[in-house]
């Protein structure tokens, strides 16, 4: 499942963290399947890693936006 950064920016921080945990579990399960030779679509590993990185990026953006707002106020 490929997640778009635009869609992720609309979600709250709690929703992003839940999605992150879900993707991490899915990545773990996919890695286990890969090593046991049961994973059919090996490109899903790469997609999962990229989606996790996108969520981390959006969370970091939100954190930086909050700190900028605090500095201005």
N, C-alpha and C positions, 0 to 999 in steps of 0.2 A: 504494500500500500504506500503510494507516494504521497507525501504531504506537501502542500504548497505553503510557502512562507506567508503569503497574503492571507490565507485561511487561518494560519496559526496566530497571526497578529490580532485577529478578532477574538480569540479565546482568552479567558482569564488565566491568571497564573496557576490557579488550582487545577483547572482543566488541562493546562499544558503539562503540569507535573504528573497528573494521572495518565495522560497519553504517553509521557516519557517512560513511566514504569511499565505500561502495557507493551511498548515497543522493546524495552530492554528484556522483558520476559520472552517475547516472541523471538528476539535475536538469540537468546540463550537456547531456546528450544530448537531453533533452526540450526545453530552450531552443533548441537547434539545429533540432530538428524544428519547433518553433513558428515560428521565424523563416523557415524554408523552406516553411511552410504544409503540413507533413506530419503535424502533431500532431492526432490526432482528439479526444482528451479534454483540453481545456485546463485543466480543474479539477485535473488531476494535478500541475501546477506548484505550485499552492497547497498541495496535500496533502503534496508532497515538502518544501516549505519548512517546513511545520508539524512534520513528522516530524523534520527536521534540528534544529529549535528544541527539540523535546522531548528529543532525545538530548543536546543541549548543556545543557539544564536538569538532566537526571539526572546527567551528568558533573560539573556544578558542585555538585550536592547531595552526591555522593560525596566530592568534594574538601573541602567544608565539614565533612562528618562526620569525615573523617580529621583535619582540623586541630583540631576540637573534642576528639577523643579524645587528641590529643597534648597539648593544653592541660591536660586533666584529669590526665593521667599525670605 
